[in-house]
Every structure is written in C-alpha cells, then in structure tokens.
C-alpha cells in the first residue's frame, strides 16, 4: 500500500515554524537549522521541500498575500460601510507588517528590485493585481452608495495602494529612522478622508 503524500502538510509545518521564528528574530540571524528544529524535522527534511531560506521567505510572502486578498474578497461582499471596510483592511495590513517586520522588509526589497527570477516577478504581479482589484471593488461600492466622491476608482485605488508601497520602499532605505506604522496610519486617514463625501 503506497504511503500517503504528506508534502503539503510538511510544507505548512515548515512555514509555520519559520513564521514564528521570523516574528522574534532578525531574518539575517535565522538559520535553516532553527527552522528545522522548530518544525521537528531534520535539516535535510527542510531542504527536501525548500531550496533555502530565500525560498521559504518567498513562500511566506505569497501565503500572507493570499490571506490578505482572501480577506479583501470577503470585505467586498459585506454590507458594512465602504470606509469602515477599507480602514479595517489597512489596519490588518499594518498589523501584519509589525508582527513580521523582518519578513515584510524582505518583501519590500523584493518589490523594489527587478528580480531576475521570472517566478518572483510573476508572483509579485499577481499579488499587486489581487490587492488592486479587491480595494477597487470596495471603492466602487463606496461611490455607488454615495459614501465616496465621484472619482475614477482605478486611479483612487492606485493612489491608496501606491502610498503604502511608497512608504514600504522608504522603510527599506531607512528602516531604523522611518516611523512606518504612524506614516501608514496617517496616509490612510488622509486618503480615505479625501475619498469620503463631506457630511453636514
């Protein structure tokens, strides 16, 4: 009788172990041995599923992006005010950045360079498209129900996401001096306030 395929389970165990370690230890100090020990595997067992630390980081970034895009889809299908939904989503993003700051700093570096790896480029394009379509859907709903001013939803989405991405790139250049969390919160407040219809 053939053995059951546990590849997906093992990969998930490795990613969960890496996520926990990256949350409390600088990325540069993390070794494959640390991840293997936390996952209850041998070093060779980790290398069986991932070629190295960079591939694990890449997989975690994609996993986090998939979770955020799924959350955006759920938010786009609820009846709550569009403004509240966008605030909730961006608060979630800021929280993730600071829970896994080393991981997100690496992600910002991925985005700030033209990767020679076509898989990485394709993955980043997919992530960008997923974020853009999800946020745009909520903005379109806000315009339709009178919450938001009449603007081009595509351009408004690009401006909102672009502010966040730009702040992330500034963080890459100066992570110790940049007040990223406060700047992200201010950017969201200013841009979402500008979208909102003034109420008497």
C-alpha positions in Angstrom: 0.0 0.0 0.0 1.5 3.4 -1.0 2.4 5.9 1.7 0.2 8.9 1.9 1.5 12.1 0.3 2.3 14.5 3.2 4.1 17.1 1.2 1.5 19.9 1.7 1.4 19.1 5.5 5.2 19.2 5.8 5.5 22.5 3.8 2.8 24.0 6.1 4.7 22.8 9.2 7.9 24.4 7.9 6.2 27.7 7.0 4.5 27.9 10.4 7.8 27.3 12.1 9.6 29.9 10.0 6.8 32.4 10.6 7.1 32.0 14.4 10.9 32.4 14.3 10.8 35.4 11.9 8.4 37.1 14.3 11.0 37.2 17.1 14.4 37.0 15.4 16.1 39.1 12.7 15.9 37.4 9.3 19.7 37.5 8.8 20.2 35.6 12.1 17.8 32.8 11.2 19.4 29.5 10.0 17.8 26.6 8.3 18.7 24.6 11.4 16.5 26.9 13.5 13.5 26.3 11.3 14.2 22.5 11.1 14.3 22.2 14.9 11.1 24.2 15.3 9.3 22.1 12.7 10.5 18.9 14.2 12.4 17.9 11.0 16.0 17.3 10.0 17.8 20.0 8.0 17.7 17.6 5.1 14.0 17.3 5.6 13.6 21.1 5.2 15.8 21.1 2.1 13.6 18.4 0.6 10.8 20.9 0.4 12.6 24.2 0.1 15.9 25.0 -1.6 16.8 27.5 1.1 15.8 30.4 3.4 15.0 32.7 0.5 12.5 30.2 -0.9 10.8 29.9 2.5 10.6 33.7 2.8 9.1 33.9 -0.7 6.5 31.2 0.1 5.6 33.0 3.3 5.1 36.3 1.5 2.9 34.7 -1.1 0.9 32.9 1.7 0.4 36.2 3.5 -0.6 38.0 0.3 -3.1 35.2 -0.4 -4.6 35.6 3.0 -4.9 39.4 2.6 -6.5 39.0 -0.9 -9.0 36.5 0.5 -9.8 38.9 3.3 -10.4 41.7 0.8 -12.8 39.5 -1.2 -14.8 38.8 2.0 -14.8 42.5 2.8 -16.0 43.4 -0.7 -19.0 41.1 -0.2 -20.2 42.5 3.1 -22.8 45.3 3.7 -20.7 47.4 6.1 -19.8 50.9 5.1 -17.1 51.0 2.5 -15.0 53.4 4.5 -15.1 51.1 7.6 -14.1 48.1 5.5 -11.1 49.9 4.0 -9.9 51.1 7.4 -10.3 47.6 8.7 -8.3 46.1 5.8 -5.4 48.6 6.1 -5.3 48.2 9.9 -4.9 44.5 9.2 -2.0 45.1 6.8 -0.2 47.4 9.2 -0.6 44.8 12.0 0.9 42.1 9.8 3.8 44.4 8.9 4.7 44.9 12.5 4.1 41.3 13.6 6.5 40.1 10.9 8.6 43.2 10.2 11.7 41.3 9.0 9.6 39.3 6.6 7.8 42.4 5.2 11.1 44.3 5.0 12.3 41.5 2.7 9.1 41.6 0.8 9.5 45.3 0.2 13.0 44.6 -1.1 11.6 42.0 -3.5 9.3 44.7 -4.9 11.9 47.4 -5.0 14.1 45.5 -7.4 13.6 43.9 -10.8 14.0 40.2 -9.8 16.0 38.0 -12.3 13.6 35.2 -11.3 10.6 35.1 -13.6 8.6 33.2 -10.9 9.2 36.0 -8.4 8.2 38.7 -11.0 5.0 36.8 -11.9 4.2 36.3 -8.2 4.6 40.0 -7.4 2.4 40.9 -10.4 -0.3 38.5 -9.2 -0.1 40.0 -5.7 -0.4 43.5 -7.0 -3.4 42.7 -9.2 -5.1 40.9 -6.3 -4.7 43.8 -3.9 -5.7 46.3 -6.6 -8.9 44.5 -7.7 -10.0 43.9 -4.1 -9.6 47.5 -3.0 -11.1 48.9 -6.2 -14.2 46.8 -5.7 -14.8 48.4 -2.3 -14.1 51.9 -3.6 -16.6 51.3 -6.5 -19.2 50.2 -3.9 -18.5 53.4 -1.8 -19.0 55.6 -4.9 -22.2 53.7 -5.9 -23.8 54.1 -2.4 -22.8 57.8 -2.1 -20.1 57.4 0.6 -17.3 58.4 -1.6 -16.9 61.3 -4.0 -17.0 60.7 -7.8 -13.5 59.7 -8.7 -12.0 57.2 -11.1 -12.0 54.1 -8.9 -8.9 52.7 -10.6 -6.9 55.8 -10.1 -8.1 56.2 -6.5 -7.0 52.6 -5.8 -3.6 53.1 -7.3 -3.1 56.2 -5.2 -4.1 54.5 -2.0 -2.0 51.3 -2.6 0.8 53.4 -4.0 1.1 55.4 -0.8 1.5 52.2 1.2 4.0 50.8 -1.3 6.0 54.0 -1.4 6.2 54.1 2.4 7.4 50.5 2.4 10.2 51.4 -0.1 11.2 54.4 2.2 11.3 51.8 5.0 13.7 49.7 3.0 16.1 52.6 2.6 15.9 53.7 6.3 14.2 51.1 8.5 15.6 52.5 11.8 14.6 56.1 11.4 11.3 55.7 9.5 8.1 55.8 11.6 6.3 53.4 9.2 3.3 52.5 11.4 2.4 56.1 12.1 3.1 57.1 8.5 0.8 54.3 7.2 -1.9 55.3 9.5 -1.6 59.0 8.5 -1.6 58.1 4.8 -4.8 56.0 5.2 -6.5 58.8 7.2 -5.7 61.5 4.7 -6.5 59.5 1.6 -9.7 57.9 2.9 -10.9 61.3 4.3 -10.3 62.7 0.8 -12.5 60.0 -0.7 -15.3 60.5 1.7 -18.3 62.7 0.9 -18.5 65.6 3.4 -21.4 65.3 5.8 -23.2 68.3 7.3 
